[in-house]
Amino acid sequence: MTDRDSGAAPLLVLKKITAILSSFSLSRPELGLADIRASTGIPHSTVQRLVANMVQEGLLDRHDDRYRVGLKVARWAAPATQGLDYLELITPVLQRLRDELTETVCVFRASGGKRVCIALAETRHMLRRAVEVGSIMPLHVGSAGRVILAWTPELAEEVYSWGLDAITDQTITSPEALRLAVVQTRADGFAITTGERVTSASGMSAPIFGPQAELYGALTVMGPTARMPLDVCQSWVEPLLAAAEEATRLLGGRIPASP
């Protein structure tokens, strides 16, 4: 029996198509043929043939010599997540990041001019920051607030005008200083803060996006500064961003265009 008779050859083609689609990410939404070949290890001639077929079928879109995941795939994502609880979808991401970094991981969303914890994977360390689902915190302090303001500019303008109360000696109370910090967060794609809401506590956050490229929430890692000094937080940026991207994918989300 040949490979074609047994169905092995069609299965191999599906694996290659899956590998090509998996080459794209929120941080690399456009790729050339050389990029796809480098990512998949598939020979150039095979990549060229499969990519051409995928464009014809709408699985990929072509823009000059660059390719993106096709809009047909995006349309399929909607029914895939329809009726599913978003928090149920992303909770395993929080748990895996908690296990990798060993600190508390949570998601914050804006509500009523504050930020609210809507999901939580708590650290197993005895010394931990006190937070639970439903905890309400100000928007002008902490890395989660910084991320929320960075991707909801209308809300940010409101917050700048409210008057920024000092909670610790590290709290930013100048609207212009906060504005600059928010602009930097948008440019970096993440935020790291220390001691703004709780003395000797650190946090780092990255955005999760929804299907319309809207901000869904801020994925946050938090813990004592003794365990999360700046250099440690900086070394955790890549795992944080990878987890935020995975959560965005699970929600059928897409990254917004640069302003």
N, C-alpha and C positions, 0 to 999 in steps of 0.2 A: 504494500500500500504506500502511495506517495504521500508527501507532506500535504499536497493539495487535497488529496482524497480524505485524509484524516482530519482536515480542518486546521492543521497546525499553522499553515502559511497565512490564512486570514487572521488567525489570532495574533501572529507576529506583527502583522500590519497594524492591528489595533493597538498593540503595545507601543509601536513606534509613533502612531498618531497621538496617543496619550502622552508620550514623552515630549513630543513637540509642544503640545498645549501646556504641559507643565513647565516648559521653559520660561513662559511669560509669568510675570508677577506684577504687583502693584508698583514696585520700585523700578521694574523694567517692563513697561507695558508695550514697548516697541522693540523689535529685534530684526536684524538682518539675517540672511541665510548663514553667514559665517558664525554669528552668535548662536543660532539654533544648532548648528553642527557641533560647536564647541560644548554646548550645554548637554546635548544628547549623545554625542559620540557616534551618531549615525553618519555613514559616508555621504559626501557632498552630493553625489548624483542622486542618491535615494532621498535625501532631504529636499533637493530641488523638485523632484517628481512629486513627492507627497505634499509638499507645501503648495504646489500648483493645483493639485487636486483638491486640497482643503480650501483654497481660495474659491475654486469653482463651486464647491458645495456650501460655501458660506461659513465654514468653521474658522477661517482666518480672513481678515480684510487686508488689502495691500494699499500702501501709501508710498508711491515711488518705489524705492528699493527696500522699504521697511514693512514689517507685518505686525498686526495686532490681532488679538482674539476677536473672532467675528461677532457681530451683533446677534446672530442666530444663537450662539452659545449663551449670551446674556439673557435672551428670551427664555431659554430652557431653564435658567437658574431660578426664575420667578416661580414656576409651578413646583420646582424641587423643594423650595422652602415654604410654600404656601401652607398655612395652617399649623406650622411648627412654632413652638415657643422660642423666640430669639435667645432668651437666657439659657434655655435648655441646650441650644446649639453651641453656645460659646463657653459654658461652664467647664467642659473638659479642657479648654485652652487655658483657663485660669488655673486649674488644678495642676496641669503639666508645668506651667511657668512657676507656680508656687513650689513644686517639687524640685525644679531645676535650680531656682535661686534661693530657696528655703525661707523666703519672706512672704508676708501677706500680699495677696494680689486681689484687686477689686476693680469694679467698673463704676464710674461716676457719670451721672447725667444732670443737666441743668433742669431746675424746676423751681418756679416761683422766685426767681432771683437768687437762688442758692444752688449748691450742688448736692446731690443725693446719691448715696451708695445703693446700687441696685443689684449687685452680685458680689460674692466674696468667696475667696479660698484662703482660709486663715493659716498663718504660719504655725508650725509645731513647736517653735521656741517658747519657752516659758515667759521671757521678756518680749512683749509685743505692744504695738500701738492699739489703743482701744477704738475699735470701729466695728460696726455691724450693719447688716442690710437695713436701710432706712435711716442711717446716720445722715444728718444735715450739716453742711459746712459752708462757710462763705466762699464766694467765687474769686475774691481777690487774693486769696492765699493758697499756696500749695501748687504742686505740679499739675494736678488734675484741673484745678481752676484755670491755670495758665493755658492748658490745651483747649479747654472748652471756650475760653475767650478768643483764642487764636483762630478757631474755625467757626465762630458765630459772632461776626464783627458788629452786628446791630446790638446784640446783648452786651458786648464789650464796651460800646460807647455809653450805654446806660450805666454800667458799673463804674466807669471813669468819672461819671458825674455825681455819683451818690455820696462821695466822701468815704475814704478808705480808713477804717478803724485799725489801730495797732493792736495786735493780739500778742505778739512777742516783740523783742527788740530787733528781730530780723524781718518783720512784716514790712512790705512795701506800702507806704502811705501816700506817695506822690503819684497822681494820675499819669504824669508824663513818664515817670520811671517805670510804672506798670505797663504803659503803652509800649515802651521800648522792649521790655521783657517779653510781651506778647508777640511783638513783631519778630523777635529773635526765635521764639518758639515755633512760629509758623515757618520761618526759614530753615530751622534745624529739623523739624518734624517730630520733636519731642521736647520735654522739659524736665529739668532736675532742680529740686529746691531743697533747702535745709533750714529747719527751724522757723519757718514762716507762720505756722499755726501752732505747733507744739515744739517747745525748746528741745534740742537734742534729738529730733526726729527728722528723717529724710524721706523724700518721695521722688518718684520718677514716673512720667506718664507719656503715652503716645495715643494718637487718635484712632478710633474705630469708625469706619464709614458705612452708611447704609446704601440701599439700591439706587438712590438718586444722588449719590455722592455727598449726601448730607452727613453731618457729624452725628453718629449714633451715641458715642460716649467716649470717655477717657479711660483707657486701660492703665492701671496704676499699680506700681510696686511700692510698698511702704514698710518702714521699719526704723529701729533706733539708729542714729547716726554712728554709734559705736560699731555697728555691723555694716552700715551703709555709708561710709565716708565717700567723698566725691570720686576718688579714683576707682572705688568698687562700683559705684553707680555708672561711671563712664564705661567700665568693662562690661556692664550688663545692657548697654544700649541695643546691641544687635539682637540678643534674645527677646528683649521687649518689643522691638520693631517687628521681628518675625512673628511674635504672638499676635500683635495688633493686626498684622496683615492677614494672618490665618483667620482671625475672628471676622475681619471684613469679608473675606472670601466666603466664609460659612453663612454670612448674612446676605450673600448675593450682592455685596456692596462694591463700590468702585471709588477710586481715589479722585478727588476733585482736580480740575485743571489748576495750574499755578496762577495766582492773581496777577 
